[in-house]
Amino acid sequence: MPGPVDPKPPLPPGGLRVGLVAGEPSGDLLGAGLARAIRARYPDAALAGIAGPAMQAEGVVSWAPMEQLSVMGLAEVLRHLPGLLALRRGLVASFEAFRPHVVVGVDAPDFNLGLERRLRRAGMRTMHYVSPSIWAWRPQRVHTVAAAADEVLCLLPFEPPLYHAHGVAARFVGHPMADAIPLVTDPAAARAALGLEWGLSPGQSPGPALVALLPGSRRGEVERLGEVLAGAAAQLAAQRPGTRFVAAMATPQLRALFESQLARHAPGLDVHLVDGHSREVMTAADLVLLASGTATLEAALLRRPMVMAYRLAPLTVRIVRTFKLMQTQLYSLPNLLAGEAIVPELIQEEATPARIAAAAAALLADPVHCERLRQRFGELHELLRRDADRQAAEAVLAMAGRAPAAPAEAAA
């Protein structure tokens, strides 16, 4: 548990001090890019808080293991609540000793917004990097964010106006994934790298298509959706003989679960399972069947036609519908960005093997429509490709009262 920090060696007078708190691997990657961009302008900046391996590699001092926050903040919160609150108190004490010019909570809103609120009350400037999905889920959280953060750094362009309507400072910095994924990808090279020498590439005559299955990265997702995708693959194979399938597995445990689902719901179907490498799997495919989430944005940035499906736990569905917690008619990020349903979405009762297979078959049978989709996805890519690390760093430096200086390499 973090206690008050005593920076060694002593910080130079006027040295830039930035707090960073990440609670999961995706936040660690975002924080690492932000830290790298800050150091490009202020190489001697002191960066500290809670960091994973990527952030630590960029020089962020971690006062507690990120896994401690990740486990506590994202699973069995009530059972771990005393430890979670103690961790938060320790961080407040550490930041009071560190005297940061600004503290940035990177995603992990369940933990970071409460921390930011306490730090702000203690007189520190605070920022929250990655807006909670207030446009879809529990919109009243905008008031929680307003009490916690002096400014919100948003990955999606439609988010800042939602905050501005409530008097909350927010800015669109772009999406780091759009920066990381090249504007032009090579499906043939991806297939070769995965040992998959088949598929339908643009400009080639129609042949056996390669369909990717991504049932999710969490056990609950795969338990609810894996058997549905397995059944859909079986029906699609029956409708379009010769169709080939590849599936990206997030962990060995989820691979074993999905293998059992395939055996029950798609017996005899040949599905090439790949451990990890979900981006390469999507790049290689002609069509992607996947769960809702960030993977839909990744597929769009890769220019892959897709069918999105999702199933929530029955109790969660009853709560959401009873209290009207869901505020959107569009669920996938490509549709939200486009402002219309360009990607088929099959949610809850509609997420059946037959409907998914039918939507997939319709896309595979319409190459002209698929090409239009790829063009639209390219437009979304350009919209999000804004050099997010640099944009976020400049916002942090402005909040810290430091006009962005020239990059270190330019100054040299």
C-alpha positions in Angstrom: 0.0 0.0 0.0 1.5 3.4 -0.9 2.6 5.7 1.9 3.8 9.3 1.7 6.5 9.5 -1.0 9.9 11.1 -0.5 11.3 11.7 -4.0 15.0 10.8 -4.4 17.0 12.5 -5.7 15.4 15.8 -4.6 13.4 17.4 -7.3 15.0 20.5 -8.9 13.3 23.8 -8.1 10.4 24.3 -10.5 10.6 20.8 -11.9 7.5 19.5 -13.5 5.7 16.9 -11.4 2.8 14.9 -12.9 0.7 12.2 -11.1 -0.5 9.3 -13.2 -2.9 6.5 -12.0 -3.7 3.6 -14.3 -5.7 0.5 -13.1 -5.6 -2.0 -16.0 -3.4 -2.9 -19.0 -5.3 -0.8 -21.5 -4.8 2.2 -19.2 -1.2 1.3 -18.8 -0.7 1.6 -22.5 -2.5 5.0 -22.7 -0.5 6.2 -19.7 2.8 5.1 -21.3 2.1 7.1 -24.5 1.1 10.1 -22.4 4.3 9.8 -20.3 6.5 9.5 -23.4 5.0 12.6 -25.0 5.4 14.6 -21.7 9.1 13.6 -21.5 9.6 14.5 -25.1 9.0 18.1 -24.0 10.2 17.9 -20.4 12.8 15.1 -20.1 13.4 15.8 -16.4 9.7 15.7 -15.5 9.0 13.6 -12.4 6.1 11.2 -13.0 4.7 9.1 -10.3 1.5 7.3 -9.1 0.3 3.8 -10.0 1.8 2.4 -13.2 2.0 -0.9 -15.1 5.1 -2.2 -16.9 4.6 0.0 -20.0 4.3 3.2 -17.9 7.3 2.2 -15.7 9.3 1.7 -18.9 8.6 5.3 -19.7 9.9 6.4 -16.3 6.7 6.6 -14.2 7.4 5.6 -10.6 4.8 3.3 -9.2 3.9 3.4 -5.6 1.8 0.3 -5.6 1.4 -2.7 -8.0 -1.2 -1.9 -10.7 -2.6 -5.4 -10.3 -3.7 -4.4 -6.8 -5.9 -1.7 -8.2 -7.0 -3.8 -11.2 -8.2 -6.6 -9.1 -9.8 -4.4 -6.4 -11.4 -1.9 -8.8 -12.8 -4.3 -11.4 -13.7 -7.5 -9.5 -15.5 -8.2 -6.3 -15.5 -4.6 -5.3 -17.6 -5.0 -2.2 -15.5 -7.8 -0.8 -12.3 -5.7 -1.3 -13.8 -2.3 -0.4 -11.8 -1.8 2.8 -8.5 -2.4 1.0 -9.6 -0.2 -1.9 -10.4 2.7 0.4 -7.1 2.3 2.2 -5.2 2.3 -1.1 -7.0 5.5 -2.1 -6.1 7.1 1.3 -2.5 6.1 0.8 -2.4 7.7 -2.7 -3.9 10.9 -1.4 -1.1 11.1 1.2 1.5 10.3 -1.4 0.3 13.0 -3.8 0.2 15.5 -1.0 3.9 14.9 -0.3 4.7 14.7 -4.0 3.0 18.1 -4.7 2.1 17.4 -8.4 1.2 20.2 -10.8 -1.6 18.0 -12.1 -2.8 14.4 -11.5 -4.2 12.4 -14.4 -6.5 9.4 -13.7 -6.2 7.1 -16.8 -9.5 5.4 -17.3 -10.6 3.1 -14.4 -13.4 5.5 -13.5 -14.7 3.5 -10.5 -11.5 4.1 -8.7 -10.0 7.2 -10.3 -13.0 9.5 -10.1 -13.2 9.1 -6.4 -9.5 9.7 -6.1 -9.6 12.7 -8.3 -12.4 14.2 -6.3 -10.4 13.9 -3.1 -7.3 15.4 -4.7 -9.3 18.3 -6.1 -10.7 19.0 -2.7 -7.1 19.1 -1.4 -6.3 21.8 -3.9 -4.7 19.8 -6.7 -5.5 20.1 -10.4 -7.0 16.9 -11.8 -7.7 15.4 -15.2 -9.5 12.3 -16.3 -8.2 10.6 -19.4 -10.8 8.5 -21.3 -14.4 9.6 -20.8 -16.8 7.0 -19.1 -19.5 6.0 -21.6 -22.0 8.6 -20.3 -23.6 8.6 -23.8 -24.7 5.0 -23.4 -24.7 4.0 -19.7 -25.8 6.0 -16.6 -25.6 9.5 -18.0 -25.9 11.0 -14.6 -22.3 10.1 -14.1 -21.5 13.4 -15.8 -22.0 15.1 -12.4 -19.6 12.7 -10.8 -17.0 13.5 -13.4 -17.7 17.3 -13.0 -16.9 17.0 -9.3 -13.7 15.0 -9.9 -11.9 16.5 -12.9 -10.9 19.9 -14.0 -10.9 18.6 -17.5 -11.7 15.4 -19.4 -9.6 14.1 -22.2 -11.9 12.3 -24.7 -11.0 9.7 -27.3 -14.2 10.2 -29.3 -15.3 13.4 -31.0 -18.9 13.4 -29.9 -18.0 13.3 -26.2 -16.8 16.9 -25.4 -20.2 18.5 -26.2 -21.9 16.2 -23.7 -19.6 17.7 -21.0 -19.8 21.2 -22.3 -23.6 21.1 -21.9 -23.0 20.6 -18.1 -20.2 23.2 -17.8 -17.4 20.6 -17.7 -14.2 21.3 -19.6 -13.4 18.5 -22.1 -11.4 18.1 -25.3 -11.1 15.5 -28.0 -7.5 14.4 -28.3 -8.0 11.5 -30.8 -7.8 7.8 -30.3 -4.3 6.2 -29.8 -5.5 3.1 -31.6 -6.1 5.1 -34.8 -2.6 6.4 -34.5 -1.2 2.9 -34.0 -3.0 1.1 -36.9 -1.7 2.1 -40.3 -4.1 3.6 -42.8 -3.4 0.8 -45.2 -3.2 -2.8 -44.0 -2.1 -6.1 -45.7 -4.6 -8.9 -45.2 -2.5 -11.3 -47.3 0.6 -10.7 -45.2 -1.5 -11.2 -42.0 -2.8 -14.6 -43.4 0.7 -15.7 -44.3 2.0 -14.7 -40.8 -0.7 -16.8 -39.2 -0.2 -19.7 -41.6 -3.6 -19.1 -43.3 -3.1 -19.1 -47.0 -6.8 -18.6 -48.0 -9.3 -15.9 -48.0 -11.0 -13.4 -50.3 -8.8 -10.3 -51.0 -9.9 -7.1 -52.7 -9.6 -7.4 -56.4 -9.5 -11.2 -56.5 -12.3 -13.4 -57.9 -14.7 -14.7 -55.3 -13.5 -17.8 -53.5 -13.7 -19.4 -50.0 -14.0 -16.5 -47.5 -12.1 -16.4 -44.2 -14.3 -15.4 -41.2 -12.8 -14.4 -37.9 -14.6 -15.2 -34.6 -13.9 -13.0 -31.5 -16.2 -14.1 -28.7 -14.7 -11.7 -26.1 -11.8 -11.3 -23.7 -13.7 -11.9 -20.4 -15.0 -15.3 -19.3 -18.6 -14.0 -18.8 -18.6 -12.7 -22.4 -17.4 -16.0 -23.8 -19.8 -18.0 -21.7 -22.8 -16.0 -23.0 -21.6 -15.4 -26.6 -19.2 -18.2 -27.5 -21.8 -20.8 -28.1 -23.8 -18.4 -30.2 -20.9 -17.6 -32.5 -20.0 -21.3 -32.7 -23.6 -22.0 -33.8 -23.5 -19.1 -36.3 -20.3 -20.4 -37.8 -21.8 -23.8 -38.2 -24.9 -22.4 -40.0 -22.7 -20.1 -42.2 -20.5 -23.0 -43.2 -23.7 -25.0 -44.2 -24.9 -22.0 -46.3 -21.6 -21.2 -47.9 -19.5 -24.4 -48.2 -15.8 -23.9 -48.2 -16.0 -20.9 -45.8 -13.0 -21.1 -43.4 -12.9 -19.9 -39.8 -10.2 -18.5 -37.5 -10.7 -17.5 -33.8 -8.6 -15.3 -31.6 -8.4 -16.5 -28.0 -7.5 -14.0 -25.2 -6.3 -16.6 -22.7 -5.6 -20.4 -22.5 -8.6 -20.7 -20.2 -11.0 -19.0 -22.7 -9.5 -21.2 -25.5 -10.5 -24.3 -23.5 -14.0 -22.9 -22.9 -14.5 -22.0 -26.6 -13.2 -25.4 -27.7 -15.9 -27.1 -25.6 -18.5 -24.7 -27.1 -17.4 -25.6 -30.6 -17.6 -29.3 -29.9 -21.2 -28.9 -28.7 -22.5 -26.3 -31.1 -20.4 -26.8 -34.2 -19.2 -30.4 -34.2 -16.8 -31.2 -36.9 -16.3 -27.6 -38.0 -12.7 -26.8 -38.6 -11.8 -23.6 -36.7 -8.2 -22.5 -36.5 -7.6 -21.2 -33.0 -5.0 -18.5 -32.4 -3.7 -17.6 -29.0 -3.7 -13.8 -28.8 -2.9 -11.9 -32.0 -6.5 -10.6 -32.3 -5.4 -7.7 -34.5 -3.6 -10.0 -36.9 -6.6 -12.3 -37.0 -9.0 -9.5 -37.8 -6.6 -8.1 -40.5 -6.4 -11.5 -42.1 -10.2 -12.0 -42.3 -12.7 -11.1 -44.9 -15.4 -10.7 -42.2 -15.4 -10.5 -38.4 -18.0 -11.8 -36.0 -17.4 -10.3 -32.7 -18.6 -9.1 -29.3 -19.4 -5.5 -28.6 -16.6 -3.3 -27.2 -13.3 -1.8 -28.4 -12.8 -4.7 -30.7 -15.5 -3.2 -33.0 -13.5 0.0 -33.4 -10.3 -2.0 -34.0 -12.1 -4.0 -36.7 -13.3 -0.8 -38.3 -9.8 0.8 -38.3 -8.6 -2.4 -40.0 -11.3 -1.9 -42.6 -13.0 -5.2 -41.8 -16.7 -5.7 -42.4 -18.2 -7.1 -39.3 -21.3 -8.4 -37.4 -21.5 -7.3 -33.8 -23.4 -9.4 -31.2 -23.7 -9.2 -27.5 -25.5 -10.8 -24.6 -25.6 -9.4 -21.0 -26.4 -11.5 -18.0 -30.2 -11.9 -17.5 -30.1 -10.1 -14.1 -28.2 -7.2 -15.6 -30.7 -6.9 -18.5 -33.6 -6.8 -16.0 -31.9 -4.0 -14.0 -31.0 -2.0 -17.1 -34.5 -2.3 -18.6 -36.3 -1.6 -15.3 -34.4 1.5 -14.5 -33.8 2.6 -18.1 -30.0 2.9 -17.6 -29.2 2.5 -21.3 -29.5 5.7 -23.2 -28.5 4.8 -26.8 -30.0 3.0 -29.7 -26.6 2.3 -31.2 -24.1 0.1 -29.4 -21.0 -0.4 -31.5 -18.4 2.3 -31.7 -18.3 2.4 -35.5 -22.1 3.1 -35.5 -21.8 5.7 -32.8 -19.1 7.5 -34.7 -21.0 7.3 -38.0 -24.2 8.4 -36.4 -26.1 5.5 -38.1 -26.2 1.7 -38.2 -23.5 0.9 -40.7 -22.5 -2.3 -38.8 -25.2 -5.0 -38.0 -25.9 -5.1 -34.3 -27.6 -8.1 -32.7 -28.2 -7.6 -29.0 -29.6 -10.0 -26.4 -32.6 -11.9 -27.8 -31.7 -11.0 -31.3 -28.2 -12.4 -30.9 -29.0 -15.9 -32.3 -26.9 -18.2 -34.5 -29.5 -17.9 -37.3 -29.5 -14.1 -37.3 -25.8 -13.7 -37.0 -25.2 -16.3 -39.9 -27.8 -14.5 -42.0 -26.2 -11.1 -41.5 -22.7 -12.5 -42.2 -23.9 -14.3 -45.4 -25.5 -11.1 -46.6 -22.2 -9.2 -46.3 -20.2 -11.9 -47.9 -22.6 -12.0 -50.8 -22.3 -8.2 -51.4 -18.7 -7.1 -52.2 -19.9 -3.7 -53.4 -21.4 -2.9 -50.0 -18.3 -4.2 -48.3 -16.2 -1.9 -50.3 -18.4 1.0 -49.3 -18.0 0.0 -45.7 -14.3 -0.1 -46.0 -14.4 3.5 -47.4 -16.6 4.6 -44.5 -14.3 3.0 -42.0 -11.4 4.8 -43.6 -13.2 8.1 -43.0 -13.6 7.2 -39.4 -10.0 6.3 -39.2 -9.0 9.8 -40.4 -11.4 11.4 -38.0 -9.7 9.7 -35.0 -6.1 9.9 -36.1 -5.0 13.0 -34.3 -1.7 12.0 -32.6 -3.5 11.4 -29.3 -0.4 11.1 -27.1 0.9 14.5 -28.1 -2.6 16.1 -27.9 -3.1 14.7 -24.4 0.4 15.7 -23.3 -0.2 19.3 -24.5 -3.5 19.4 -22.5 -1.7 18.1 -19.4 1.1 20.7 -19.8 -1.4 23.5 -20.2 -3.2 22.3 -17.0 0.1 22.3 -15.2 0.7 25.9 -16.3 3.5 24.9 -18.7 3.2 26.2 -22.2 4.2 23.2 -24.4 7.9 23.5 -25.0 9.7 22.3 -28.1 10.3 18.5 -28.2 13.5 17.5 -26.7 15.0 16.3 -30.0 14.1 19.6 -31.7 15.6 21.6 -28.8 18.8 19.6 -29.2 
